[in-house]
Amino acid sequence: MDSPSPRPLALSPSRASDYQQCPLLYRLKAIDRIPEPKTLAQVKGTLVHAVLEELHGKNREERTFPAAVKRLKPQWADMCEQDEQLLELVPPETLHGFLVESRELLRGYFQMENPQGFDADSCEMYVDTILPNGVPVRGFIDRVDIAPTGEVRVVDYKTGKKPIPRYSQSATFQMKFYALVYWRLFDTIPHQLRLMYLKVIDSMILSPSREELEYFERDLGDLWAKIEGDGKEGIFRPKTSKLCGWCSFQELCPSFGGTPPEYPGWPGSTADLARRDS
């Protein structure tokens, strides 16, 4: 039996960040698809996101802090059933502290807004399209709210610290990315982009203009052209920085005496498929 074709590549905020940080990092994660070990912070964020998604699917009167807290253990059990390695990351003796920290993130959410006062239009919205300039994009939007008057708000939950202004570029990039994709999919520019930093009970709010998103779309086009160029040449060069100390791929990086695996070849993109089908 023939093995399935690799999934066509597309740009997401995380993969764009990978390439900007280090082209080789992008290759190892997006093309070679070498998994990274999960971190405690990532797993905690996944748990809180899952509880908030479930919360917004309930009737308004059920959207309370105690009800959300009660869902932490069942959601964690579901996550562990799907991935038993999580039990190694959070062994039984540390589970109580882990759940307490998750509960405090939920408390932060309820201090920031009252979920009984509105209904979300969509949670964990999967978006997958090709921009007019040919860039394939995909990802998940945490939440989309639509006001009775038609204004759209795109919301993203953050469970880490709020970055100081000079390090906020990654966060604003992500929100502009989803604002652009939402606009191109639904022909409506979101009125507001809100990043909710649950740990510190603070928000970052943006209101993008059409001109900003058009400029951002051109930037994505330039970035994707660089990725395609590297992909077709098979050369993704390492880029060293202070972030290398947190990279789990050092043993595969020439900058640290490692050797990357044999290049599997450029798998193409959804944009390539669309051009071939036209």
N, C-alpha and C positions, 0 to 999 in steps of 0.2 A: 504494500500500500504506500502511495506517495505521501510524504510528510506535508502538512499544510503549509501554504505560503506564509512568509512572515507578514505580520500586520503592517500595512503601509504607515510610514512615519507621518507625524503631524506635530505641530508646535503647541506646547502648553506653557503656562507660566513657569512651571518647575523645570521643564526641559530647556526653555530659553535661558533661565538663570544658570543652569548647568553649563551651557555652551559659553555664556559670557564669563563664567568663572574659570572654565578650563575646557577647551574643545575635546581633549581626551576623555575627560569625565563624562561629557555628553555621549561620546561614542560608546563607552563601556556600559552606560546605563540605558541608552535609547536603542543602540544597534546590537551590541553584544548581549544586552539584557542580563547583565550580571547583577543579581540581587544584592542589596546592601543590608547589613544587619539593622533591625529596627532599634530605635532608641526609646527610652522610657517616655520622653516628652512627646514623641510622635504617637505612641500608643495611647497615652493619656488624651491627646487631642482627638484621636479617632473615636475614643469612647465618648467623650463629651459631645462631639459632633453627632454621633449616632443617637444619643439621648435627646438632643435638641431637635433633630429631624423627626424623631418619633413624637416628641412633645407637640410640635406644630401640626401633626396629623390628627391630634385629638380634638374633641369639642372644647370650646373656650373655657367652660367651667372646670375642665380637667387639667388645664394648663397651669399647674401650681408648682411651687418649689418642692414641697414634700413629695408630690407625685413624680417629679423628675428625679429626685434623689432615690426613690424606690426602684427606679429603672436602671440604676447603675450596675447592681449585681447581676440582674438577668442579661443585660447587654454585654457585660464582661464575660459571662458564661458562654454566650453565643459566639463572641469573638474567639474565645479559647477553644471552642469546639471546632471552629474553622481553621485555627492555627495553634496547635499544641505548643509551639515554641514560645508563645506568650507566657506560658507557665514558668519557663526558665527566666524570662525577663522580670516577671512579677511573681516570685514564689509565694506560697501561702503565708509565710511569716511576715511578708511586707505588704500583703494585699490590703490590710486595713488602712495603712498610711496612704497607699495609692488611691483608695476610694475616698478617703477624707480630702485629699488634694483635689480630686475630681469634683467632689461635692462643692468645694470652695469656688471652683471655676463656674459651676452652675449657679451658685449664689451670686457671683459677680454678674452673670447674665441677667438674673432677675432684678438686680439693682439698677441695671441699665435700661430695661424696658419691660413693659407689662404685656406678655403674650396673650392675655385674655382680651386685650383691647383691639385686636386686628386679626385678620386671617392672611397667612402667607399665600401667595399665588402658587409658589413652587418651592420645594426643598430638594437639595442635591440634584439640581437640574443638569442633565448631561447635554453638552453642546458639542457639535461636530459638524464642521462646514468648511468650505473653501472661500477665502476672502476674494474680493474682486481682483486683487493683484496676484492671485494664484497661490497664496500661502494657505496650506491646510492647517486648521486649528481644531483643538478639542480640549475638553476638560469638564469639570464639575463646578457649578455655582452653588454655594452653600444655601442661599435663599434669595428669592425674588418676591418683592412686595409690590402690589399695584393698588394705588389709592383709588377711591371712588371717582375722583376727578381725572384719573388716567395716568398720573405721574408714576414712574417706575423707580423703585429703589433696589439696588443690588447690594446684598449684605454678605459679609464674610466674617466668620468667627476666628479669632486668634487666641490661642491659649498660652502664648509666650508673652514676653515683655514687649511693651511698645517701643519701637526703635526711636532713638533721638533723630531729629530732622535730617542730619547729614547721612544717616544710614537707612532712610525710609524709602529709598528708590525702589527696592525690591517689592515692597508692599504696594506702592502706587502703580508699579508696572503691572502687577497682578490684577488690580482693580480696573485699570484702563484696558487691559486685555479683555476682561469679561464684558466690560461696557461696549467695547468695539464689536465683539462677537454677538452680543445681544442685539445691538443696533443692526448688524448685517443680517441677522436671522429674522428679526421681527420688525424692522424698519422703524424702530423707536429708540431714541437715545435716552438711556436712563437719566432721570432727573438728579439722582443722588447715588453715590457709591459710599458705603459705610463699612469700615473695618472696626469690629467690636473686639477690643482687647479685654477679655474677661478677667484676666489675672489682676489687672491694674484698674479695672472699671473705667476705661477711657476709650474714646473713639477717634478715628481718623476719617474725616468726611471730605469727599471730593464731588464737584459738580462739573463734569466734563462738557466741553463745547464740541460742536461738530468739527471745528477746525483742529482742535486738539486731537480728536480721534482720527481724523484724516492724516495728520502728521504722524501719529503713533502707528497707523497702518503702514505708512511708508517705511518707518523704522523696522517694523516686523518684516517687511519685504526685503530690506537690506540684510537683516539677520538671517532670514531663511536662505537667501542667495549664498551667503557664506557657508551655511551648513550644507547645502546641496553641493557646493563646490568642493568642500572637504570630503563629502561622502563619495562623490564620483571619482575623486583622485585617490581616495582611501588613505588620506593623511589628516589625522586629527592630532595636532601638536599639543603637548602638555603646556600648561601655563602655571607657573609656581606663584604662590602668594601665601599670606599668613593662614589662609583657610586650608592649606595642605595638611596642617597638623591634625585636622578633623576628618581627613579623607580616608575611607576604608579601602582604597585601591592603590595604596603606595607600592605594594609588591608587584603591581602590574605597570608601574609608571617608570619610564626611562629616567626621569629626573631624580629618582630614588634608587636607581640601579635595577629596576624591574623590567620585565618584557611583556608587552600587551599580547593577548591571544591573537592568533591569525585572524586577519580582517575578514569578516564573513561576507563582505560586499554590501553595496548600497541597496537597501530594500525598496527604494522608491518612496513615493508619497501618494496620498489621495489625490493630490493635484496632478501628478503624473498619470494616474489612472483615468482621471476625468479628461485629460487631454487626449489620451489614446482612444477613449470611448466616443469622443466627439467627431 
